[in-house]
Amino acid sequence: MEQPYDYMQKGQGPKTREHKLMLRSRKTLDISGVKQVESFDSEEFLLETEMGFLSIRGHNLQMKNLDVEEGNVSIQGQVDDLVYLDQQNSEKSKGLFGKLFK
């Protein structure tokens, strides 16, 4: 049986995948560098990528391809919004909403 390659053995960290987005006519979205699909429905996908969490919103969204080993996802439907969610932005928005609703 073949042994898995240990990256730490050579002093290297784990291999990171390249993260790319390709959107064609707002109907087909191909994404690489996906670590995990957190949740999805016909209006929103939440993906963990090499570059952080990515929220994809639209209408009639469907997952057409999922390759977990390679980290590739294909989504079809009307894509309206692509947003990366990170700690800095979420903390700022909490502060803004906190001020508005005091």
N, C-alpha and C positions, 0 to 999 in steps of 0.2 A: 504494500500500500504506500502511496506517495505521501510524503510529509508536507504539510503546508509551509510556505516560506515565511520565516520569521524576520520581519523588517527591522526589529529592534536589534537583532543579532549583528547587523552591519552598521549600526549606529544611525539608521535612518528612521524617520517617523513613518506611520502608516501612509500608504499611497493615497493622495487626494485626487479626485477626478476633476477634470475641467468642467466648468459650469457654463453652458451656453443656452440661449433662447433663440428660437426661430419662429416668428409669427408670420403666417402667410394669409393675407387678405382678411385678417381678424377672424378667420374660420378654423385654422389648424395651427396648433402650437406644439412644437417639439422642444423638449427640455432635456438637457444632459446634466450630470452632476447632482442627481437627486439621491439623497440618502434615505428618505422615508416619505411615504404618503400619510400625512397625519389624519386628514379627513377629506371627504368630497361629497358633493351632491350636484344637482343639475344647475346650481347657481354659483357655487364656490368650491374651489380646491385649495387646500392648505398643504404645502409641500415643505419638507426640510431639505435644503440644498447645501452645497458646499459653501455658498455665500450667505447663508442665513435662511430664515423662513420666508417663503414666497406665497402670497395670497393671489389667487387668480379668480376674478369674478366675471360673470356674464350670464348668458341664457342658453338653455339646452346644452350644457356642457356634458361631455361624455369622455371617459377614458378609453382611448382606442388602442393604446399599447402601454404595457408596463414591463420593463426588464429590470428586475431588482439587482441582478448581478452587475449589470453594466451601468445602472443608475439612469436609465432613459425612460421618459414618460411622454406620450403623445395624447393631446386633448383636442377634441373637435367640438365646435359650437360657436356661438357669438361671444367673442372675448371683448369685454368692456374695460377691464382694469387689471393691471399687474402691479403689485406693491410688495416691496421687501419690508418685512417687519423686523425691527431690531430694538434693543433695549433703550437706546437713547431716544428714539422717536416715540416709543410708548410712554416713557417717563415724561416727556415734554407734553404729550397730549393729555396725560392724566392731570398734569398741573394746569393746563389750559381749561379742561372741563371742570376741574375742581374750583377754579376761580369763577367760572361762569355760573355754577350751580350752588354757590355758597348762600 
